[in-house]
Amino acid sequence: MSERTATITRETAETSIECTLSIDGSGDADVDTGIGFFDHMLTSFAKHGLFDLEIDCDGDLAVDDHHTVEDVAIVLGEAFDEALGDRSGIVRYADRKVPLDEAVAGAVVDVSGRPRFYFDGRFSQAQIGDFTSDMARHFGESLAMNAGLTVHCEVTGENAHHEVEALFKALTRSLDDATRVDERRTGTPSTKGTL
């Protein structure tokens, strides 16, 4: 199996980002976005997905957190897309539910090449530190659109910190499962022969 890694750089008037991803990692993370809770979520994303992840983002946080979270998700999605290549041999589908105290989140992933994102749920509080809770939904959507994933997510709970953290963990566990190589499979997991 070839090494499934990618480094993506993105420069706009709103953010400057460098991201390195290794899909077949050990969960190591070196993340600095300037948003403490978002850094915590990305570190958790790497840890629980067993992805090695380096992200450095200088964003327009004086405006708000939107551009930073969105653009990091775009770059991370592009990194997944590049690192997966032709998706040869991958499992492709996965479904995970993750609890965190009173909260439960679920994520169903198809590494389909057809980007879609669906979300069911509401976050109990609008803010978690400097992180706008609804940006967790937008992160998932931006990641899916740029990685070529179909993703269905849901969340329930009473504490936004728990809800968002469970959502990130469910998404990364599903991505880990779906992007694993199945030794029994040869070629791309589609009757069309391509994803």
Secondary structure, 3 states (H helix, E strand, C coil): CCCCEEEEEEECCCEEEEEEEECCCCCCEEEECCCHHHHHHHHHHHHHHCCEEEEEEEECCCCCCHHHHHHHHHHHHHHHHHHHCCCCCECCEEEEEEEECCEEEEEEEECCCCCEEEEECCCCCCEECCEECCHHHHHHHHHHHHHCCEEEEEEECCCHHHHHHHHHHHHHHHHHHHHCECCCCCCCCCCCCCC
